[in-house]
């Protein structure tokens, strides 16, 4: 077991800056670490955990919470490394996302929380279905009340710890009273199905810690040291959880950056970090301003931009990586021209600098901008991937398989049951199901229990009754098998993967696609089901607690517990978790999804008013500051190369419309960027200079005497060509060159970087 004698404390403090050393060495009492972009916050957090253990803290007394599975996994691995490679999870700190931690503890304290231990977690698709049903029950038109907007309203209420009854009591106008009706029906559906949505995980845990003194004391005694990463992204429910866990010992360390708070639209409350000292008056504050990721001009551009915000905590951003290249800010003719600018930018880096595709990313404010970019990447034959983390688990065949698995864990999950009861077709149609459901309502039975009594329901055919009996027997057989100890399973090598494979086979899903005449599409679906089996084989469950010395924690890991943990991990997948830095492709993603990522080269597109900043922020200073923070986050993803662009004309609803330049461009320090206007002549390959502050072209100068008409020149992209004409201009000479590969191109001589070869 690790202790102060087995941890190399000298190594813990090696290569740290003075502020980093201060944060790592802090032991007792509240600590706020203001960590700027690329400032090594994960290093600080993981080494601080190791230092706590070196100073006598038991590993199981430490809890570290973050926001994505990827971040939690990286932190967990680095903690193990800092502990000298000691890997027994029973004696390592608990490192988890907020949602996964709450999900596991709510199962552990299900009785105290008023929940069924085998509850299901509804993902966004399940939630949408439940809201649609709630709209019907509330007699409201789904055209006027879209499931997405309703889900957002209910989510905001839950983030504020307002249950349906509390929300209803505060409803004063038509909108809130209508949402209240939907919320009430929606919550009843969740309760009837023994299900929780994502926001319930936080709200139920916050309420449990707030209302149960006994449970709260158990957690406070167990976790003597609490660390929270990305604290600027916490909402009110997460604040209540954190405050309750810190309790009397006040040993809470939060790491974050108000300048990177970009999730206000989904409930994140920036005041949690801005007012940390008010909640914990004795807090020590350490600012990490040195950027180990980006070069000087990129850091300076980001710093100049974010200084325009008022709701922040000042820290001096700086780097020792050298000035590097200045970011370019380009004006393009339209969105297609802008997309070609991006592909040309990446192609040059790939061909001339041997920069791998995986080190490049395109960022945008709204998903709709990706369509034109995708077209350009396909034409340029550049491999790319769009970061959408839930795409795999949203596929029909995967949702079907997961619904079977959910039913094994929770037979009261009627959303899952309705989805697969006749998939594949087994003669249990809507009419049959309606009759069974009606009979169950009269007897106050849940749907699965009603299926068990199908033989007693009038009006059902013998074929239908037999099909239902087979279906029920199949589910119950799986449920019995899942109750076995995972280590004693007949599928000894990997019980979870073996069980998932068994369910896919015995449910008929595998045969359905094997026997299909649509070979190509269904072969892909079979491969996806195989991938689900692979995912279950690779799944490693986190402990409910890191076990420590408590014997009562050492529960047998039954297959059903393992399955429930796997389903939790699937339900809590996020976009960020799906981004594979080793994919070998350029990544296209929203600025929100880019949080926490870094790339050698980044292109940010759509820097126009109503896009970035988004139109919803216009006229609202708080929202405008969040949009500025979003732009700041995008800029600071780049290590060495950054290109920012806007289109002078963009197509909107089929109409070509002139755009207004984003105000953020005029806030970038002029000394840290190069401004280029390409909107006046699409044939001009390189750039004319302009100023975003005045939107006018600047004068440039270059000697054109070295390139007489008729001479042979080499261009980095177009190869060899012959100079046809030199045109003096106020902004600098342009040159027309006839290339054998692409024909005649007009280039700005100063930026063309031509080499005379003859």
Secondary structure, 3 states (H helix, E strand, C coil): CCCCCCCCHHHHCCCCCHHHHHHHHCCCCCEEEEECCCCCHHHHHHHHHHHHHHCCCCHHHEEEEECCHHHHHHHHHHHHHHCCCCCCHHHCCEEEEHHHHHHHHHHHCHHHHCCCCCCEEECHHHHHHHHHHHHHHCCCCCCCCCHHHHHHHHHHHHHCCCCHHHHHHHCCCHHHHHHHHHHHHHHHHHHHCCEEEHHHHHHHHHHHHHHCHHHHHHHHHHCCEEEECCHHHCCHHHHHHHHHHHCCCCCEEEEECHHHCCCHHHCCCCHHHHCHHHHCCCCEEEEECEECCCCHHHHHHHHHHHCCCCCCCCCCCEECCCCCCCEEEEEECCHHHHHHHHHHHHHHHHHHCCCCHHHEEEEECCHHHHHHHHHHHHHCCCCEEECCCCCHHHCHHHHHHHHHHHHHHCCCCHHHHHHHCCCCCCCCCHHHHHHHHHHHHHCCCCHHHHHHCHHHCCCCCHHHHHHHHHHHHHHHHHHHHHCCEHHHCCCCCCHHHHHHHHHHHHCCHHHHHHCCCCHHHHHHHHHHHHHHHHHHHHCCCCCCCCCCCCHHHCCCCEHHHHHHHHHHHHHCCCCHHHCCCCCCCEEEEECCCCCCCCEEEEEECCCECEECCEHHHCCCHHHHHHHHHHHHHHHCCEEEEEEEEEECEEEECCEEEECCECHHHHCCCHHHEEEEECCCCCCECCCEEEECCCCEECCCCCCCCCCCCCCEEEECCCEEEEEEEEECCCCCCEEEEEECCCEEEEEEHHHHCCEECC
